Amino acid sequence: MRTFGYSEFLFILEAAKWTLALSLIAFIGGAILGLVIALARTSENRAAQLLATGFIQIFQGTPLLLQLFLIFFGAPVIGIEINPWVAAGAALILNSAAFLGEIWRGCIQSIPRGQVEAALALNLNYTARMRDVVLPQALKIALAPTVGYVVQIIKGTSLAAIIGFTEITRAGQIINNATFQPVEVFGTVAVLYFVICWPLSLLAAHMERRRAVALAR
């Protein structure tokens, strides 16, 4: 047994890059799939609406931890070998897509009906209406809640420790097993999460205030 010191701190700090990398993968993948989900939810195709709604209900209605377990332990059952990186990335992408898709669906539907009617009067088809009229306005509304949700993605990566992915929380578990100093170890882990997430929370709040001021003018 050893004591918690500088080298142990560096080990946990080194794991932060994997937390950030996994968060980036989850956000980029979730954003791409989430946009598809949001467009499907607001499309004129009934089948696409039903499929998108079902996807959202499944991934919002079940715990992320359970989704990690099903992907990591379920894939080998059907003959697919999978490592913690792929399992954690896939679970977080699917989970993030469900939430981002619903956030962006709300932003799209918040655009005044008159904007859509004006686009229809110009004889724009669905693709042109979304690309040129609706999405540019929805993007401004979506920025703050999207940045806010990135904080949830970062904190959600901590669950990947359960399947052996070595991010901040898993690194903390390893060091704690060697030092038996949980207050120092997990206190350090908490501080690192705070340092990563706090600036994003401030940015999201700043964006909300700027939008509120813009709407008040």
PyMOL commands that set and color helices and strands:
alter all, ss='L'
color gray80, all
select helices_A, chain A and resi 6-41+46-60+64-77+84-109+113-121+126-163+168-179+182-216
alter helices_A, ss='H'
color red, helices_A
deselect
rebuild
show_as cartoon
